Amino acid sequence: MHKIVDLFAGCGGMSRGFCDAGFEAVIAFEKDE
């Protein structure tokens, strides 16, 4: 299984898409100003 890091994650759509495709989201970061 491939692992990803989601930078500027927002609502998590990119992480969800990768997880649905068989990837594992290790961590997600969001900077709220």
Protein Blocks (a to p, Z undefined) as FASTA:
>chain_A
ZZdddehklnommmmmmmmnopacfbdcdddZZ
